[in-house]
């Protein structure tokens, strides 16, 4: 199943485990089989694997879909993929209105982008697989409803987004689902519709907190609680309700859950608005001693310095030791990430049809950035990457290459060049297109990509020195981190 966020994926895995526990109360035989098969699967004795296969084939005599699904899952664990795939086809025919087909067909809802079409697919899916037939698995239905609600929120249709948020039923998921749709509505500027959804998430979490349980469900719900409160606090601060904002900002003590960089800035801005300038300055000063700060925070920090100092005099000298601390800390962190692996050679055509070979780049520090037009985190990293490209534009010993890979459309070159052109990115674009025979993207395969964005920093001797997957943090922090890697890669390791 396609899940729309990392946190959602974690919840999905967690809920699956919870559902198995629920089923175990009424299906002790199936649960006992699962434990038995786990033991055989984890055994080092080859005979246990043979015994497991025999047991799995025995499950296919059952008239219950769950036994077939259990067998299929363990055949996968045994890496008998062809057998598992064949079972999937049989299950699809044998249980056309069962769990397997239901969980497969919901993918159509996730894949559709247009909200109205997405909703139509959901309604058809609900009719074919009514929730009342699967009373213990409402979370799957909540995910599908949330997907439709999110699509409407992104499209700016607040009424439909709120409608679908109101249909969420799982107490474990209702907070996260409501809050995420609320955040999308905030991004669209609809505070009026967003606030009740954030309030619902906060109140739901506080119910779990009040119950005082220590189970997995409570732990999950409370994981999101600090973020819900702090997002709500920012909205209140934007409305100049500073006392209320401060109350929500501090509902979860800093010692229990430290602020993120952005949250620290919001906290300081609230304190400043309340006239508590010394506290606001100290909050930002501590942050600046530990990490790079967003421009918004830097502006507030300087403003507070002037207020408390009476003038701007001495500000740059005051900042210098903090910047030195940041750089030393950054270098220490980056050093922990350093590797030394031979970089796979490549010869790939760029957007203009010119061949770019690995051999031709010998002696240069090369930064490879694997991306795709469908990859949102890839595109989020591009403003920072443009800053880095600009920084090293006049350095002949540093070369940036942006490799478009894992394409999903018929015209990846046209889409990639259009995206870069429309957004004014001056990137050297290479196309790692899919091989017509193997159906794989050679460069992505050679570099063993597990996900994108993926960035590699290669030194002049052709060794990978740093590997980065994903993107987070401010643009300034990302450029500072990458610059540190490039500078370290310029010194060839012996």
Helices and strands as residue ranges (DSSP letters): H 6-26, H 28-42, H 46-59, H 65-77, H 81-94, H 99-105, H 107-111, H 115-128, G 131-134, H 138-154, H 158-165, H 171-187, H 191-211, H 216-238, H 242-249, H 261-273, H 277-288, H 295-309, H 315-336, E 341-342, E 347-349, E 355-357, G 359-361, E 365-371, H 376-380, H 382-391, E 398-404, H 412-422, E 429-431, H 442-446, E 454-458, E 463-469, H 475-489
